[in-house]
């Protein structure tokens, strides 16, 4: 498979009264056609700013993409005129946001909001757009879809609103669907339904997916590859099975240790990552995780370690990675 997306040295900063917020700090990764990539980390790790930068949706001011390339189908999105970028958004790259009630316009019908994208990007007339909208709502599992086109967002449950957002995202057959914590505000049962729906649609439509979450449990059954972010940096990247079986960064080990697992064994205890996330205005010179790390060494506080390959497709940014070899996430 060829690369659909290549991110090279992406840097995004916010210029505030309190100082420069270094939200994304020179990250690089790729996404193949049809692949599902999970991006995980705590709040403030740079996950959402990363994908908003790809879409060039960073509010300016105070935000600014200060460096890097984003190659989509070989074309650098950072160099495109804004009119061309607007065409790509929705048509070739679609995004589902965290809270569907704030993403949907409360005074416009569901049908109108989905039809709008079809008319804009596909040039459909009103009749064709309405028929296609009913098909899309049926595809994402909304019962009696044709009868619900004239309903408003408040008449749908949270899970159903998120299904509408997915239908809207799929309306123009995008090559890439970005889902920014789309199940955060939903209960566990509905979360599972949305994850299963995206898996099924991805298989049926062949699109690539970037799924952003703070929940490693969601990623386990959805993505093929995972990127772990912290303090605006990529700390670890690996295939899902490799990451769960052999995590090497202390932060990844801490995240997995806080996740209940059936295979953890009798007497296994959940652990937590001590301390607080870093202040992105005053990031340290070294590794941003150093103040919370149990394996910290002298170099860790002096220089950010490079993201190095330690196995096929497995990259880690840690000076002390030899100390974590063979470690299991759960303490006993």
N, C-alpha and C positions, 0 to 999 in steps of 0.2 A: 504493500500500500504506500502511496505517496503522501507527503506531508500536505495537509490542508492548511495548517496554520504554523507559522514559525515566529516565536517571540524572541527577540535578541536584545539583551541589555536594557530592558524597559525600566525607566525611572519616572516616577510621578511625585510631585511635591505640592504642598499647600502653603501659601505665604500668608501667615496670620499675624495678628498683633503680638502674639506670644512667641513668635519665631517661626522657623521653617519646619513644617511637618514632613518628615521623610517617609512617605507612606509606602512607596514601592522603590526598591533599591537595586536596580540593575539585574532583574531576573530574566532568565532565558529558559524556554522549553518549547516543545513541539507537540502537535496534535495531528494524528493521521486521519485520513478519510474514514468515516464510519466508526471511529474510536470513541469510547467514553472515558474522559479524564476527570478524576475527582480532585478538588482542591480543598484542603482542610486546614484548620487552625482556629485559634481563639479569636474573639472579637478584637479588631484593631490589628490583625496580623497582615492586612493588605490584600486579602482575598477579593473583596468586592471592588476595591480601587483598581486592582489589576484588570478585571474584565471590563469595568467602565472605561478604563484607558484604551482597551482594544477597540471599543465601540466609539471612542472619542466623545464620551458623555461626561467628562470631568468638567464641573462648573468653573468657568474662567472669568474673572477671578473668583476665589483665591487659588484654585488649583491650576496646575500646569504640567503637561508631559514634557519633561526636560531632557529626555534622551531615549534612544532605542529605536528599534524597527519592529513593525508588526506585519509580517508577510502573510497575506491571505490569498491563496491560489497564486502565489508568486508576486503579488502586487503589494507594495508597502502602503498600508492604510494611513500611516502618519503623513504621507505626502499628497493624499488625494484632496481635491477641492471639496468643500463642505457639501455642495449639491450632490456630488458623486457618492460621498459617504452616506448621505441620507438615503440614497437609492439602495446601497448595500444593506443598511440597517432594515430589518424587517423582511427584505427580499431574499438576501443570502445569509445574513446572520440575524437570528432572532433571539430575544432575551425575555425570560420570565423572571419577574421580581418577587421579592420576599412576601409582601403583603398585598394580595389581590384587591382588597377593598380600596387601597389608596392608588392602585395602578389603573383601576377602571373608573371612568367618569360616572358619578352617581346620577347625573341628570340625563344621560343618554342610554337608550336601550342596548341590551347585549348584542342584538342583531346589527344595529347601526355601527357599533364599535368594531365588530369583526369585519363587516362589509367594507368599512372605510379602507382597510389595508388592501383588500382585494381590488377595489376600484383604483387605488393609488398606484400599487405596484404591478397589478396584473391587467389593468385597463378594462376590467369587466363592467358591463352595464348593471343597473340595479337588480334586474331579474336574475341574471346569472350569479351575481354576488350573493344574493339572498339564498339561492338554491345551494351554492357552495358552502355558505355559512351553516346551513342546516346539516349538510353532510359532515362538516368538520365537528360540529357539536355532537353529532351522533358518534363520530369516530372516537371522541374523547370520553364517551360514556354518559352523556347527558340524556336522560329519558325524554321522550316526546319533544325532541329538539325543535321541530318546526313550529310547535305551539308556544315555545318559550322565547322565540326571537324578539318579541315585543315586550318582554319582561325587563325590569331594571336590576342592577347589581344587588340591591338590598333584598330582592326576592329570592336570591340564591344563598345557599349555605357557603361557609368558607371553603370547603372542599370543592363544591361545584363552581365557585368563582375561580378557583385555581385551575380547574379544568377548562374554563372559558379562556383564561390566559394562555394555556397550552394550545388551545384551538387557534387563538389569535397568532401565537408564535409559529404554528405550523401552516398557517393559511397560504403562505407564498412558497412552500416547499424549500425551506432554507437548507443550506449545506451544513450549517452549524447552529445548534440550539444551546444557548447559555442559560442555565438555571441557577439563580442567585438565592440560595437558601429557600427554595419554594415551599418547603413543608414546615417551616419553623413555627408558624402560628396555628398549625393544625394538630388535632389529636393523633395518637399513635396509629389508630386503625386507618384513618384517612391518609396519613403519611404513607403507610404501606401501599395503599391503593394508588396514590399518585406516583410512587416509585415504580410499581408494577406497570402502570400505564405508560410511563416514559420508556421503560425497557421494551415493552411491546411495540410502541410506535417507532422507536429507534430501529428495531429489527425489521419492521414492516417497510419503513421509509428509507432506511440506509443512511440516516444523517449522523453526523458527529455530535457529541454532547460534552459540554463542560459543566459539571455539577459542583457547586460551591456549598460547603456546609461546615459546621463545627462538630458534626456528629459522625465519627468514624464508622459507627454501626450502619448508617445508611449507605455509605460507600461500599461496604463489604459485598453486597449482592448486586451492585449496579455498575461500578467502574472496572476497567481493566488495569488502569494505572492511576497512581495517587501522587500528588504533590503536597508536601507538608510545608506551610508557610508560618513564619514567626518574625515579627518586627520588620516586615517588608522584604524579607529575604526568603528564598527557598532553602529549607533546612535538609529536606530529604525527598527523594523521588524514587519510586520503585513500582513494579507490578504489584497489584493488590495482594496476591498470595504471598509474595516475597516480603512485603512490608509487614504483614500480620505475623508471619512466621519468624522473620529475622530483622526486626527493626534495629537500626544502628545509631540513630541520633537520640541523645538523652530526652529531648522534647517529645519525639515520637513515642519512645518507650513510656514516658509519663502519660501521654494521651491514651495509649492503648491500655495502660494499667488502670485507668479510671473507667474502662468499658467492661461491663459484665460479659463473661464468655463461658459457654457451656463446656469448653475443652480446657478450662483453667485448672481443673483438678480439685479434689476435696481439700478444704482448708485454705484455698487461695483467697487473698484479700484484695479489695479494690484499693488503689493508691491514688494520690493526688499530686499535682505539680505545685510545689510550694511557691510562695511569693506572688508578685503581681506582674502583668505584662509591662513592657518597657514604655517609657514616655518617648514618643516618636519625634518630639522636638529636641530632646537631649539624648539621642542614641549614643551608646558608648562607642569607643574606637574599635573595640574587639567584637566578639560574638554577643548579640543582644540577649541571648539566653544565659550567658555566663553567671549573672547574679542568682539564678534559680537552679543552676546545674550542680548535680552531686559529683561530677567528674572534672570540674573546672581545674585547669592548669594555668601556668603563668602566661603562655602564649594567648590563651582564650580572651584575656582582658586587654590585649595589645593590638590584635589584628583580626579582622573577620576571616575565617577560614574559607578557602575556595570550595566550590561544589565539585567534588571529585568522584569518579566512577570507582566503585569497589567490587562490582560484579556486573554481569550483563543487564543493562538497563537500570542499575541501582546506583544512585548518586547520593552522597552525603556531604554536608558542610560541617565538619567537626574536627578539631585538632586532636581530640582524645578518643577517636572512634575505635581504636584497638581495645580500649577498656570495656566497650559495650558489646564486643563480639560474644555471641552465645547467650546473651541476657534474655530472660523472659520478662514480659511486661508486668506480670502479677507477682507481688511479694507473697511469701508464705510465713 
